[in-house]
Amino acid sequence: SMALLVCEVRRSLLQCRVRVAGISRLRNRLEVRWEYITSHLSLQIQREKNTTS
């Protein structure tokens, strides 16, 4: 029964790790998109300033 318990603990740890990896991957994707959006917006703002002046 001890071996079974160890097996269960290992499996739950593995699932936890997989979930954490998925979350970090999602966060990285969101951060990349955020970087793109903010740089795009700052470019737009610069252009607006240039055209008005």
PEGI-V176888 format. One record per residue. N is the residue number from 0. RES is the residue in one letter. SS is DSSP state (~ for helix, > for strand, _ for the rest). PHI is phi as a letter, one per 40 degrees, with the letter a starting at -180 (999 if undefined). OMEGA is omega as a letter, one per 30 degrees, with the letter a starting at -180 (NA if undefined). Layout:
BEGIN
N|RES|SS|PHI|OMEGA  N|RES|SS|PHI|OMEGA
END
This chain:
BEGIN
0|S|_|999|l  1|M|~|c|l  2|A|~|c|l  3|L|~|c|l  4|L|~|c|l  5|V|~|c|l  6|C|~|c|l  7|E|~|c|a  8|V|~|c|l  9|R|~|c|a  10|R|~|c|a  11|S|~|c|l  12|L|~|c|l  13|L|~|c|l  14|Q|~|c|l  15|C|~|c|a  16|R|~|c|l  17|V|~|c|a  18|R|~|c|a  19|V|~|c|l  20|A|~|c|l  21|G|~|c|a  22|I|~|c|a  23|S|~|c|l  24|R|~|c|l  25|L|~|c|a  26|R|~|c|l  27|N|~|c|a  28|R|~|c|l  29|L|~|c|l  30|E|~|c|l  31|V|~|c|l  32|R|~|c|a  33|W|~|c|l  34|E|~|d|a  35|Y|~|c|a  36|I|~|c|a  37|T|~|c|l  38|S|~|c|l  39|H|~|c|a  40|L|~|c|a  41|S|~|c|l  42|L|~|c|l  43|Q|~|c|a  44|I|~|c|l  45|Q|~|d|a  46|R|~|c|l  47|E|~|d|a  48|K|~|c|a  49|N|~|c|a  50|T|~|c|a  51|T|~|c|a  52|S|_|c|NA
END
